[in-house]
Amino acid sequence: MTRNAWRRFSSGTALTVMYALTGLALVPLGLVLWFAASKGLPAVLHPEFFFNSERPTGFPGGGVSNAIVGTGIMVGMASLAAIPVGVLSGIYLAEYGVSRWASWVRLASDVLVGAPSIALGLFAYAVIVVPQQHFSALSASLALAILMLPVVIRTTESAVVLIPRGLRESGLALGLPRWRVSLQLILPAAAPGVITGTLLAVARAAGETAPVLFTGFGNPIFSLDPTQAMASLPLVVFRDALTPYKDLQQVAWGAALVLVVMVLIINLGSRWVLRRQIRLAGQL
């Protein structure tokens, strides 16, 4: 075998192995989507599933409207608390973070990223639920905000660091203070990476069960009061899937399908934002 033939053979073999491993990595995702769709579609196809609240077993027409609204409220409040703080902290670490304090913040963020979510839920339970002596969506939002914060910080820092230094120098040369350069020039330029990181943090918070189990606790009644216990989609899946009743198991599969679709849409949205920005940058 000649050298060129050997190179073509080795290149083709490497590509085949790469495609095979890539397809193998997609198998778990495909199985999750298949099971969620096949088991959850019978429940999702009924309109009352999205408009009715939970009902006891034996009563037809049960839905997850309370859980969908509860998930939106808790994740929304957590995002309002975590995203501004995380974005500003990430900008600080990228632009000013050369001190020992910045290294400790980075270390704390890395530790929190890998911290078990159940430990964060237990922390929120001890700090808020125990003193107030009742569960609430506010305590769940605190736990989810702590879960989101390190992801937003690190992704924002990574996005800001990639901005060319010439943009900073041009802003400073025009006489702008450094904080205005960071907020008005650097942050818009790094927006695709920042938005991608925040959306991934939101997707992670929306699918967490342990922190909400310790704090939000769940509520079968439709409620908009964040100071009271509130339902969420992960809690519906966790509780109804463990029951021996077929109708509640069907609701759990439907809630799981809704949750998977929500997370999938958020991830696809983050990728769309990033690719659109890259396309626009290439046109410029």
C-alpha positions as CSV (number, residue, x, y, z in Angstrom):
1,M,0.0,0.0,0.0
2,T,1.4,3.4,-1.0
3,R,1.7,6.3,1.4
4,N,-1.1,8.2,-0.2
5,A,-3.4,5.2,-0.1
6,W,-2.5,4.6,3.6
7,R,-3.3,8.2,4.3
8,R,-6.7,8.0,2.6
9,F,-7.5,4.7,4.4
10,S,-6.5,6.1,7.9
11,S,-8.4,9.3,7.3
12,G,-11.6,7.4,6.2
13,T,-11.2,5.1,9.2
14,A,-10.9,8.0,11.6
15,L,-13.9,9.8,10.1
16,T,-16.0,6.6,10.3
17,V,-15.1,6.1,14.0
18,M,-15.9,9.8,14.7
19,Y,-19.3,9.6,13.0
20,A,-20.0,6.3,14.8
21,L,-19.2,7.8,18.2
22,T,-21.2,10.9,17.4
23,G,-24.2,8.8,16.6
24,L,-23.7,6.8,19.8
25,A,-23.7,10.0,21.8
26,L,-27.1,10.9,20.3
27,V,-28.6,7.6,21.3
28,P,-29.5,8.6,24.9
29,L,-31.1,11.9,23.8
30,G,-33.0,10.1,21.1
31,L,-34.3,7.5,23.6
32,V,-35.3,10.2,26.1
33,L,-37.2,12.1,23.4
34,W,-38.8,8.9,22.1
35,F,-40.0,7.7,25.5
36,A,-41.2,11.2,26.5
37,A,-43.1,11.7,23.2
38,S,-44.6,8.2,23.1
39,K,-45.7,8.2,26.7
40,G,-46.7,11.8,27.0
41,L,-48.5,12.6,23.8
42,P,-51.7,10.9,24.8
43,A,-52.0,13.4,27.7
44,V,-50.6,16.5,25.8
45,L,-53.1,16.0,22.9
46,H,-56.0,17.0,25.2
47,P,-56.4,20.8,25.6
48,E,-57.6,20.5,29.2
49,F,-54.1,19.2,30.1
50,F,-52.7,22.7,29.7
51,F,-55.7,24.6,31.2
52,N,-56.8,22.5,34.2
53,S,-55.0,22.0,37.5
54,E,-54.1,18.7,39.1
55,R,-57.0,16.5,40.1
56,P,-57.1,13.5,42.4
57,T,-57.0,10.0,40.9
58,G,-60.3,8.9,39.4
59,F,-61.3,12.4,38.4
60,P,-60.8,12.9,34.7
61,G,-59.5,16.1,33.1
62,G,-56.4,16.6,35.3
63,G,-53.8,19.0,33.9
64,V,-50.6,20.9,34.8
65,S,-51.6,24.5,34.3
66,N,-50.6,25.2,37.9
67,A,-47.3,23.6,37.4
68,I,-46.5,25.4,34.2
69,V,-47.3,28.8,35.8
70,G,-45.4,27.8,38.9
71,T,-42.3,26.9,36.9
72,G,-42.5,30.1,35.0
73,I,-42.9,32.2,38.2
74,M,-40.1,30.5,40.1
75,V,-37.6,30.4,37.2
76,G,-38.6,34.0,36.3
77,M,-37.9,35.4,39.8
78,A,-34.6,33.4,39.9
79,S,-33.6,34.8,36.6
80,L,-34.3,38.4,37.8
81,A,-32.1,37.8,40.8
82,A,-29.2,35.8,39.2
83,I,-28.8,37.1,35.6
84,P,-28.0,40.8,36.4
85,V,-25.7,39.9,39.2
86,G,-24.0,37.1,37.2
87,V,-23.5,39.3,34.1
88,L,-22.0,42.2,36.1
89,S,-19.8,39.8,38.0
90,G,-18.6,38.1,34.9
91,I,-17.7,41.5,33.3
92,Y,-15.8,42.4,36.5
93,L,-13.8,39.2,36.5
94,A,-13.0,39.6,32.8
95,E,-12.1,43.3,32.9
96,Y,-10.8,43.9,36.4
97,G,-10.3,40.4,37.8
98,V,-6.5,40.2,38.4
99,S,-6.6,40.4,42.2
100,R,-6.7,37.6,44.7
101,W,-10.3,38.4,45.4
102,A,-11.2,37.6,41.8
103,S,-9.5,34.3,42.0
104,W,-11.6,33.4,45.0
105,V,-14.7,34.4,43.2
106,R,-13.7,32.2,40.3
107,L,-13.0,29.3,42.6
108,A,-16.4,29.7,44.4
109,S,-18.2,29.8,41.0
110,D,-16.5,26.6,39.9
111,V,-17.4,24.9,43.1
112,L,-21.0,26.0,42.9
113,V,-21.3,24.8,39.3
114,G,-20.5,21.3,40.5
115,A,-22.3,21.5,43.8
116,P,-25.2,19.0,44.2
117,S,-28.5,20.8,43.6
118,I,-30.0,19.0,46.6
119,A,-27.5,20.8,48.8
120,L,-28.5,24.2,47.5
121,G,-32.2,23.3,48.1
122,L,-31.3,22.3,51.7
123,F,-29.5,25.6,52.1
124,A,-32.6,27.6,51.0
125,Y,-34.7,25.4,53.2
126,A,-32.6,26.3,56.3
127,V,-32.3,30.0,55.4
128,I,-35.8,30.8,54.4
129,V,-38.3,28.0,54.9
130,V,-37.4,27.2,58.5
131,P,-37.5,30.8,59.8
132,Q,-40.7,31.5,57.9
133,Q,-42.1,28.1,58.9
134,H,-43.8,27.5,55.5
135,F,-42.8,26.7,52.0
136,S,-42.9,29.3,49.3
137,A,-42.0,30.0,45.7
138,L,-39.6,32.7,47.0
139,S,-37.5,30.2,48.7
140,A,-37.5,28.0,45.6
141,S,-36.4,31.0,43.5
142,L,-33.5,31.6,45.9
143,A,-32.3,28.1,45.5
144,L,-32.6,28.3,41.7
145,A,-30.9,31.7,41.6
146,I,-27.9,30.2,43.5
147,L,-27.9,27.4,41.0
148,M,-27.9,29.7,38.0
149,L,-25.5,32.3,39.3
150,P,-22.2,30.5,38.7
151,V,-23.2,29.4,35.2
152,V,-24.0,33.0,34.2
153,I,-20.8,34.3,35.8
154,R,-18.4,31.9,34.1
155,T,-20.1,32.0,30.7
156,T,-20.2,35.9,30.8
157,E,-16.5,36.0,31.7
158,S,-15.6,33.6,28.9
159,A,-17.6,35.6,26.4
160,V,-16.1,39.0,27.5
161,V,-12.5,37.7,27.5
162,L,-12.9,36.8,23.8
163,I,-13.6,40.4,22.7
164,P,-10.5,41.9,21.0
165,R,-8.5,44.3,23.1
166,G,-8.6,46.9,20.3
167,L,-12.2,47.6,21.0
168,R,-11.4,48.4,24.6
169,E,-8.5,50.6,23.6
170,S,-10.6,52.5,21.1
171,G,-13.2,53.3,23.7
172,L,-10.6,54.5,26.2
173,A,-8.9,56.6,23.4
174,L,-12.2,58.4,22.9
175,G,-12.1,59.4,26.6
176,L,-14.8,57.1,27.9
177,P,-14.4,55.8,31.4
178,R,-13.6,52.2,31.7
179,W,-17.0,51.2,33.2
180,R,-18.7,52.7,30.2
181,V,-16.4,50.9,27.8
182,S,-17.3,47.7,29.6
183,L,-21.0,48.2,29.6
184,Q,-21.6,50.1,26.3
185,L,-18.9,48.5,24.0
186,I,-17.7,45.2,25.4
187,L,-21.0,43.8,26.7
188,P,-22.9,44.4,23.4
189,A,-20.1,42.8,21.5
190,A,-20.2,39.8,23.8
191,A,-24.0,39.6,23.9
192,P,-24.3,36.3,21.9
193,G,-22.1,34.4,24.4
194,V,-23.8,36.1,27.4
195,I,-27.3,35.3,26.1
196,T,-26.3,31.7,25.4
197,G,-25.0,31.3,28.9
198,T,-28.1,32.8,30.5
199,L,-30.4,30.6,28.5
200,L,-28.5,27.5,29.4
201,A,-28.7,28.6,33.1
202,V,-32.5,29.1,32.7
203,A,-32.9,25.7,31.1
204,R,-31.0,24.0,33.9
205,A,-33.0,25.8,36.6
206,A,-36.3,24.9,34.9
207,G,-35.5,21.1,35.0
208,E,-34.3,21.0,38.6
209,T,-36.3,19.0,41.1
210,A,-34.3,18.7,44.4
211,P,-34.2,22.5,45.2
212,V,-37.9,22.9,44.5
213,L,-38.8,19.9,46.5
214,F,-37.2,21.4,49.6
215,T,-38.6,24.9,49.1
216,G,-41.6,25.2,46.8
217,F,-43.0,21.8,47.9
218,G,-45.8,21.8,45.4
219,N,-49.4,22.9,45.4
220,P,-52.3,21.1,43.5
221,I,-54.2,24.4,43.4
222,F,-53.6,27.1,40.9
223,S,-51.8,29.9,42.7
224,L,-50.0,33.1,41.7
225,D,-48.8,34.0,45.2
226,P,-45.0,33.6,45.5
227,T,-45.2,33.7,49.3
228,Q,-47.0,30.3,49.3
229,A,-46.2,26.8,48.2
230,M,-46.3,26.4,44.4
231,A,-46.3,23.6,42.0
232,S,-43.7,23.0,39.2
233,L,-43.3,20.6,36.4
234,P,-40.4,18.7,37.9
235,L,-42.4,18.2,41.1
236,V,-45.4,16.9,39.1
237,V,-43.1,14.4,37.3
238,F,-41.4,13.3,40.5
239,R,-44.6,12.7,42.5
240,D,-47.1,11.4,40.0
241,A,-44.6,9.0,38.4
242,L,-44.2,7.2,41.7
243,T,-47.9,6.6,42.2
244,P,-49.5,3.3,41.2
245,Y,-52.4,5.1,39.5
246,K,-52.4,5.1,35.7
247,D,-54.0,8.5,35.2
248,L,-51.5,10.2,37.4
249,Q,-48.6,8.4,35.7
250,Q,-50.1,9.7,32.4
251,V,-50.0,13.3,33.8
252,A,-46.4,12.7,34.8
253,W,-45.4,11.6,31.3
254,G,-47.2,14.6,29.8
255,A,-45.4,17.0,32.2
256,A,-42.1,15.4,31.4
257,L,-42.8,15.9,27.7
258,V,-43.6,19.5,28.2
259,L,-40.5,20.0,30.3
260,V,-38.3,18.3,27.7
261,V,-39.7,20.4,24.9
262,M,-39.3,23.6,27.0
263,V,-35.6,22.8,27.6
264,L,-35.1,21.8,24.0
265,I,-36.6,25.1,22.7
266,I,-34.4,27.1,25.1
267,N,-31.2,25.3,24.0
268,L,-32.2,25.7,20.3
269,G,-32.9,29.4,20.9
270,S,-29.4,29.9,22.4
271,R,-27.8,28.2,19.5
272,W,-29.8,30.3,17.0
273,V,-28.7,33.5,18.7
274,L,-25.1,32.5,18.6
275,R,-25.2,31.4,15.0
276,R,-27.0,34.5,13.9
277,Q,-24.4,36.7,15.5
278,I,-21.6,34.8,14.0
279,R,-23.3,35.1,10.6
280,L,-23.7,38.8,11.0
281,A,-20.1,39.2,12.1
282,G,-18.9,37.3,9.0
283,Q,-20.9,39.6,6.8
284,L,-19.2,42.6,8.3
